[in-house]
Amino acid sequence: MSNEEIDEDDVGPMPVDILGLQIIPSEGVSIVLLGRLEATDRVLPILIGPMEAQSIGLALEGVVPPRPITHDLLVATIDAAGARITDLLITSLEHDTFLAELGLATDTGECRVDARPSDGLALAVRVGAPVRVDRRVFAAASVAIVKEPNETFTDHEIDRIVTEFRSFMESADPSDFVEDESDEP
């Protein structure tokens, strides 16, 4: 895990891509790995439910089910209401839980809605919206990796990342992930 210092000029959200997704049926959880395609030295592992992983996986593969699943229904509802999804921002990590906000553009302006990262990812992938992570969260909770660009993760590598992340979470200080209100402009 990295607790590296972040340059004061290098704060705020950073764009990330989904670099890996694995469903782990034996544990009843799944993992999504977020990082930058052009800088594959760190990934942010987020443990998610298997249903959300399946929904993200379907969207990544471009599979359209014959009847809409929940995330498809929500995208259609947002569209029907005249709004659109603009982005997903993973904002913090509190009590072993990542927090996120879904950006929406409406006729009356933009707004942010509290979202689970897994649901937000399933929605963002469906509409091609960018995914971003607060740099402090990424620096504190990401795992170091050695990977060539566009190289896929093996099950063994994902297991190592999950083990390292779980170990880190057992000793993490919540203040490492929550933005200090005095930092606000």
GUSEMI-519756 format. One line per field, with one value per residue (C-alpha): chain; residue in three letters; residue number from 1; x, y, z. Coordinates in steps of 0.05 Angstrom, whole numbers, padded with zeros to 5 digits, always signed. Example, Ala and Ser with C-alpha at 12.3 -4.5 7.8 and 13.67 -1.06 7.14 Angstrom:
BEGIN
bakol = [A_A]
gufi = [ALA_SER]
marba = [1_2]
u = [+00246_+00273]
v = [-00090_-00021]
w = [+00156_+00143]
***
This chain:
BEGIN
bakol = [A_A_A_A_A_A_A_A_A_A_A_A_A_A_A_A_A_A_A_A_A_A_A_A_A_A_A_A_A_A_A_A_A_A_A_A_A_A_A_A_A_A_A_A_A_A_A_A_A_A_A_A_A_A_A_A_A_A_A_A_A_A_A_A_A_A_A_A_A_A_A_A_A_A_A_A_A_A_A_A_A_A_A_A_A_A_A_A_A_A_A_A_A_A_A_A_A_A_A_A_A_A_A_A_A_A_A_A_A_A_A_A_A_A_A_A_A_A_A_A_A_A_A_A_A_A_A_A_A_A_A_A_A_A_A_A_A_A_A_A_A_A_A_A_A_A_A_A_A_A_A_A_A_A_A_A_A_A_A_A_A_A_A_A_A_A_A_A_A_A_A_A_A_A_A_A_A_A_A_A_A_A_A_A_A]
gufi = [MET_SER_ASN_GLU_GLU_ILE_ASP_GLU_ASP_ASP_VAL_GLY_PRO_MET_PRO_VAL_ASP_ILE_LEU_GLY_LEU_GLN_ILE_ILE_PRO_SER_GLU_GLY_VAL_SER_ILE_VAL_LEU_LEU_GLY_ARG_LEU_GLU_ALA_THR_ASP_ARG_VAL_LEU_PRO_ILE_LEU_ILE_GLY_PRO_MET_GLU_ALA_GLN_SER_ILE_GLY_LEU_ALA_LEU_GLU_GLY_VAL_VAL_PRO_PRO_ARG_PRO_ILE_THR_HIS_ASP_LEU_LEU_VAL_ALA_THR_ILE_ASP_ALA_ALA_GLY_ALA_ARG_ILE_THR_ASP_LEU_LEU_ILE_THR_SER_LEU_GLU_HIS_ASP_THR_PHE_LEU_ALA_GLU_LEU_GLY_LEU_ALA_THR_ASP_THR_GLY_GLU_CYS_ARG_VAL_ASP_ALA_ARG_PRO_SER_ASP_GLY_LEU_ALA_LEU_ALA_VAL_ARG_VAL_GLY_ALA_PRO_VAL_ARG_VAL_ASP_ARG_ARG_VAL_PHE_ALA_ALA_ALA_SER_VAL_ALA_ILE_VAL_LYS_GLU_PRO_ASN_GLU_THR_PHE_THR_ASP_HIS_GLU_ILE_ASP_ARG_ILE_VAL_THR_GLU_PHE_ARG_SER_PHE_MET_GLU_SER_ALA_ASP_PRO_SER_ASP_PHE_VAL_GLU_ASP_GLU_SER_ASP_GLU_PRO]
marba = [1_2_3_4_5_6_7_8_9_10_11_12_13_14_15_16_17_18_19_20_21_22_23_24_25_26_27_28_29_30_31_32_33_34_35_36_37_38_39_40_41_42_43_44_45_46_47_48_49_50_51_52_53_54_55_56_57_58_59_60_61_62_63_64_65_66_67_68_69_70_71_72_73_74_75_76_77_78_79_80_81_82_83_84_85_86_87_88_89_90_91_92_93_94_95_96_97_98_99_100_101_102_103_104_105_106_107_108_109_110_111_112_113_114_115_116_117_118_119_120_121_122_123_124_125_126_127_128_129_130_131_132_133_134_135_136_137_138_139_140_141_142_143_144_145_146_147_148_149_150_151_152_153_154_155_156_157_158_159_160_161_162_163_164_165_166_167_168_169_170_171_172_173_174_175_176_177_178_179_180_181_182_183_184_185]
u = [+00000_+00022_+00017_+00059_+00054_+00017_+00043_-00004_-00014_-00033_-00098_-00170_-00198_-00157_-00186_-00182_-00201_-00228_-00165_-00193_-00256_-00260_-00319_-00297_-00356_-00322_-00320_-00386_-00350_-00318_-00264_-00256_-00187_-00184_-00122_-00093_-00080_-00018_+00011_+00003_+00045_-00014_-00086_-00143_-00179_-00252_-00290_-00360_-00418_-00422_-00486_-00455_-00393_-00437_-00472_-00406_-00379_-00440_-00433_-00358_-00370_-00426_-00478_-00549_-00596_-00665_-00698_-00666_-00630_-00632_-00574_-00603_-00670_-00638_-00601_-00666_-00703_-00649_-00653_-00730_-00726_-00684_-00620_-00554_-00498_-00435_-00385_-00372_-00326_-00299_-00292_-00269_-00260_-00296_-00301_-00276_-00327_-00311_-00359_-00377_-00419_-00453_-00455_-00519_-00534_-00606_-00645_-00638_-00563_-00515_-00521_-00484_-00519_-00491_-00476_-00442_-00380_-00403_-00471_-00438_-00388_-00444_-00479_-00417_-00395_-00463_-00462_-00387_-00382_-00312_-00293_-00249_-00219_-00197_-00121_-00114_-00157_-00118_-00051_-00071_-00109_-00077_-00033_+00034_+00037_+00085_+00047_+00057_+00004_-00055_-00030_-00086_-00084_-00078_-00121_-00058_-00042_-00113_-00110_-00045_-00076_-00137_-00095_-00051_-00111_-00147_-00084_-00079_-00152_-00141_-00090_-00116_-00132_-00198_-00168_-00124_-00184_-00230_-00218_-00203_-00257_-00202_-00175_-00238_-00230]
v = [+00000_+00070_+00126_+00170_+00244_+00281_+00346_+00402_+00420_+00349_+00342_+00331_+00278_+00237_+00198_+00122_+00062_-00006_-00048_-00113_-00146_-00213_-00250_-00293_-00341_-00379_-00315_-00284_-00221_-00192_-00142_-00085_-00056_+00018_+00053_+00090_+00053_+00095_+00088_+00016_+00019_+00023_-00001_+00014_-00050_-00043_-00103_-00106_-00154_-00208_-00181_-00112_-00145_-00183_-00119_-00083_-00142_-00144_-00070_-00076_-00132_-00092_-00146_-00121_-00169_-00181_-00146_-00089_-00105_-00054_-00012_-00010_+00011_+00067_+00093_+00092_+00128_+00182_+00191_+00193_+00247_+00290_+00282_+00249_+00218_+00261_+00223_+00180_+00207_+00162_+00213_+00178_+00115_+00113_+00053_+00004_+00031_+00072_+00130_+00158_+00210_+00204_+00269_+00286_+00341_+00364_+00421_+00460_+00449_+00397_+00358_+00302_+00241_+00195_+00127_+00061_+00057_-00010_+00018_+00082_+00041_-00001_+00063_+00100_+00042_+00038_+00111_+00120_+00170_+00183_+00152_+00191_+00179_+00231_+00231_+00225_+00163_+00133_+00148_+00120_+00058_+00036_-00025_-00026_-00071_-00088_-00090_-00073_-00029_-00071_-00134_-00171_-00192_-00265_-00295_-00301_-00227_-00207_-00252_-00218_-00149_-00167_-00197_-00135_-00089_-00127_-00125_-00051_-00040_-00074_-00022_+00039_+00104_+00133_+00204_+00181_+00180_+00236_+00306_+00355_+00410_+00462_+00440_+00465_+00529]
w = [+00000_-00012_+00037_-00008_-00002_-00056_-00084_-00062_-00136_-00151_-00112_-00134_-00180_-00229_-00288_-00283_-00325_-00306_-00313_-00286_-00261_-00227_-00196_-00137_-00126_-00069_-00027_-00051_-00072_-00133_-00146_-00195_-00207_-00225_-00251_-00310_-00374_-00389_-00319_-00297_-00233_-00184_-00181_-00134_-00116_-00096_-00069_-00098_-00099_-00152_-00182_-00192_-00222_-00270_-00290_-00301_-00340_-00386_-00401_-00413_-00463_-00497_-00480_-00482_-00446_-00478_-00419_-00381_-00316_-00260_-00285_-00356_-00327_-00287_-00348_-00388_-00331_-00326_-00402_-00401_-00347_-00394_-00354_-00370_-00330_-00335_-00291_-00231_-00176_-00120_-00065_-00002_+00039_+00105_+00152_+00098_+00048_-00014_-00025_-00094_-00128_-00195_-00235_-00271_-00321_-00322_-00354_-00290_-00281_-00256_-00191_-00155_-00126_-00072_-00103_-00088_-00131_-00160_-00182_-00207_-00248_-00278_-00299_-00323_-00367_-00400_-00422_-00432_-00375_-00346_-00279_-00231_-00163_-00112_-00115_-00039_-00038_-00096_-00064_+00003_-00018_-00083_-00091_-00127_-00188_-00243_-00308_-00381_-00413_-00440_-00404_-00368_-00295_-00277_-00221_-00179_-00187_-00169_-00108_-00086_-00096_-00055_+00001_+00004_+00003_+00059_+00101_+00090_+00108_+00175_+00196_+00158_+00192_+00167_+00167_+00109_+00063_+00085_+00059_+00113_+00110_+00120_+00052_+00017_-00025]
***
